[in-house]
Amino acid sequence: MDAITTTPTTTPPPPSEPAPASAPAATTRPRTPRPRTAPRGPAGTGPRGSAGPRPGFRPGAPSRVRTPPRALPPHALFAERLLAVLSGERPVHWMLGMTVGEAYEQLVQLAPDTPFRSLGARPVLRTCRFHPPRTDAVEVCATVATGERIRAMAFRLERGADRRWRCAAVELDGLHARVEAVPTEPRVPVQPRVPAQART
C-alpha cells in the first residue's frame, strides 16, 4: 500500500479589516480662565501682578492732601507790592489801579531812589502789622531788611465802593515829604558897639 504523503496546507491570514474612520472632534466651549487669587492665610499676599501698598503705608493713617497756598491778607499783599516797586523789581506804573489819592505821586517821587534796593540778597519783609481805625481804612506799619539795615515803611489802605482795597498814602523813614529849601535873606553883619571910653 502506497504511503500517502500529505502536504501541509498553510492557512492564509484573514483579510485585514479596514481601520475605523476617526470620529469627528467634539465641539467644546473655550474655557474662561479663572482669576488667580491669593492663598488664604497669614502668609498670603495680594493677587499676582498687583502693585500692592506703597512703602510706608499704614492702614487707617490720615492721608496727606496737598492744600493750595493760603492767600495773603490785604495789608501783607500791599506790603509785598510796595516792596517790589521801591526795590526796583517792578515799575511804578505797576501800581496803577491799586492806588488812590496821593499814593501814586508819592511812589513816583520815592521809586527812582530805590530806597529798598540791597547790594546783597533780595530785601525781605520782616514784620507787617495793621491797625484798623475804621472798617474801610487800615493803617499799616512794616519793617524791611535790606542787607544788614532795617528800614521802616508805613502806608494806608482804603476800601472803595467796589469793595477793593487801594493804597492811599506811603511813608518811608521820613522820606515821604520832600520840602524844597527856601532861600533865606542874608544876614547883615552887626558891628560891635564900642564903649565911649575907648573912643577918646
Contacts in CASP RR format, 6 or more apart in sequence:
PFRMAT RR
TARGET T0000
AUTHOR 0000-0000-0000
METHOD contacts of the structure
MODEL  1
MDAITTTPTTTPPPPSEPAPASAPAATTRPRTPRPRTAPRGPAGTGPRGS
AGPRPGFRPGAPSRVRTPPRALPPHALFAERLLAVLSGERPVHWMLGMTV
GEAYEQLVQLAPDTPFRSLGARPVLRTCRFHPPRTDAVEVCATVATGERI
RAMAFRLERGADRRWRCAAVELDGLHARVEAVPTEPRVPVQPRVPAQART
35 47 0 8 1.000
36 47 0 8 1.000
36 48 0 8 1.000
37 47 0 8 1.000
38 44 0 8 1.000
38 45 0 8 1.000
38 46 0 8 1.000
38 47 0 8 1.000
38 48 0 8 1.000
46 52 0 8 1.000
71 77 0 8 1.000
72 80 0 8 1.000
74 138 0 8 1.000
74 157 0 8 1.000
74 165 0 8 1.000
75 128 0 8 1.000
75 130 0 8 1.000
75 138 0 8 1.000
75 140 0 8 1.000
75 157 0 8 1.000
76 125 0 8 1.000
76 128 0 8 1.000
78 98 0 8 1.000
78 140 0 8 1.000
78 155 0 8 1.000
78 157 0 8 1.000
78 165 0 8 1.000
78 167 0 8 1.000
79 125 0 8 1.000
79 128 0 8 1.000
79 140 0 8 1.000
79 142 0 8 1.000
79 153 0 8 1.000
79 155 0 8 1.000
80 125 0 8 1.000
81 90 0 8 1.000
81 94 0 8 1.000
81 95 0 8 1.000
81 98 0 8 1.000
82 95 0 8 1.000
82 107 0 8 1.000
82 153 0 8 1.000
82 155 0 8 1.000
82 167 0 8 1.000
82 170 0 8 1.000
83 116 0 8 1.000
83 123 0 8 1.000
83 125 0 8 1.000
83 144 0 8 1.000
83 153 0 8 1.000
84 90 0 8 1.000
84 94 0 8 1.000
85 91 0 8 1.000
85 92 0 8 1.000
85 94 0 8 1.000
85 95 0 8 1.000
85 107 0 8 1.000
85 111 0 8 1.000
86 107 0 8 1.000
86 110 0 8 1.000
86 111 0 8 1.000
86 114 0 8 1.000
86 115 0 8 1.000
86 116 0 8 1.000
86 153 0 8 1.000
86 172 0 8 1.000
87 114 0 8 1.000
87 116 0 8 1.000
87 117 0 8 1.000
87 118 0 8 1.000
87 122 0 8 1.000
87 123 0 8 1.000
87 146 0 8 1.000
88 111 0 8 1.000
88 114 0 8 1.000
88 116 0 8 1.000
88 117 0 8 1.000
91 111 0 8 1.000
92 104 0 8 1.000
92 107 0 8 1.000
92 108 0 8 1.000
92 111 0 8 1.000
95 103 0 8 1.000
95 104 0 8 1.000
95 107 0 8 1.000
95 167 0 8 1.000
96 104 0 8 1.000
97 166 0 8 1.000
98 166 0 8 1.000
98 167 0 8 1.000
99 107 0 8 1.000
99 166 0 8 1.000
99 167 0 8 1.000
99 168 0 8 1.000
100 158 0 8 1.000
100 160 0 8 1.000
100 166 0 8 1.000
100 167 0 8 1.000
100 168 0 8 1.000
101 168 0 8 1.000
101 169 0 8 1.000
102 168 0 8 1.000
102 169 0 8 1.000
103 155 0 8 1.000
103 156 0 8 1.000
103 166 0 8 1.000
103 167 0 8 1.000
103 168 0 8 1.000
103 169 0 8 1.000
103 170 0 8 1.000
106 169 0 8 1.000
106 170 0 8 1.000
106 176 0 8 1.000
107 170 0 8 1.000
109 178 0 8 1.000
110 170 0 8 1.000
110 172 0 8 1.000
110 175 0 8 1.000
110 176 0 8 1.000
113 175 0 8 1.000
115 151 0 8 1.000
115 172 0 8 1.000
115 173 0 8 1.000
115 175 0 8 1.000
116 123 0 8 1.000
116 144 0 8 1.000
116 146 0 8 1.000
116 151 0 8 1.000
117 123 0 8 1.000
117 146 0 8 1.000
118 146 0 8 1.000
118 147 0 8 1.000
119 147 0 8 1.000
120 147 0 8 1.000
121 147 0 8 1.000
123 144 0 8 1.000
123 145 0 8 1.000
123 146 0 8 1.000
123 147 0 8 1.000
124 144 0 8 1.000
124 145 0 8 1.000
125 142 0 8 1.000
125 143 0 8 1.000
125 144 0 8 1.000
126 142 0 8 1.000
126 143 0 8 1.000
126 144 0 8 1.000
126 145 0 8 1.000
126 150 0 8 1.000
127 142 0 8 1.000
127 143 0 8 1.000
128 140 0 8 1.000
128 141 0 8 1.000
128 142 0 8 1.000
129 140 0 8 1.000
129 141 0 8 1.000
129 142 0 8 1.000
130 138 0 8 1.000
130 139 0 8 1.000
130 140 0 8 1.000
130 141 0 8 1.000
131 138 0 8 1.000
131 139 0 8 1.000
131 140 0 8 1.000
131 141 0 8 1.000
132 138 0 8 1.000
132 139 0 8 1.000
133 139 0 8 1.000
135 159 0 8 1.000
136 158 0 8 1.000
136 159 0 8 1.000
136 160 0 8 1.000
137 156 0 8 1.000
137 157 0 8 1.000
137 158 0 8 1.000
137 159 0 8 1.000
137 168 0 8 1.000
138 156 0 8 1.000
138 157 0 8 1.000
138 158 0 8 1.000
138 165 0 8 1.000
139 154 0 8 1.000
139 156 0 8 1.000
140 154 0 8 1.000
140 155 0 8 1.000
140 156 0 8 1.000
140 157 0 8 1.000
141 152 0 8 1.000
141 153 0 8 1.000
141 154 0 8 1.000
142 152 0 8 1.000
142 153 0 8 1.000
142 154 0 8 1.000
142 155 0 8 1.000
143 150 0 8 1.000
143 151 0 8 1.000
143 152 0 8 1.000
143 153 0 8 1.000
144 150 0 8 1.000
144 151 0 8 1.000
144 152 0 8 1.000
144 153 0 8 1.000
145 151 0 8 1.000
151 172 0 8 1.000
151 173 0 8 1.000
152 172 0 8 1.000
152 173 0 8 1.000
153 170 0 8 1.000
153 171 0 8 1.000
153 172 0 8 1.000
153 173 0 8 1.000
154 170 0 8 1.000
154 171 0 8 1.000
154 172 0 8 1.000
155 167 0 8 1.000
155 168 0 8 1.000
155 169 0 8 1.000
155 170 0 8 1.000
155 171 0 8 1.000
156 167 0 8 1.000
156 168 0 8 1.000
156 169 0 8 1.000
157 165 0 8 1.000
157 166 0 8 1.000
157 167 0 8 1.000
157 168 0 8 1.000
158 165 0 8 1.000
158 166 0 8 1.000
158 168 0 8 1.000
159 165 0 8 1.000
159 166 0 8 1.000
160 166 0 8 1.000
169 176 0 8 1.000
170 176 0 8 1.000
END
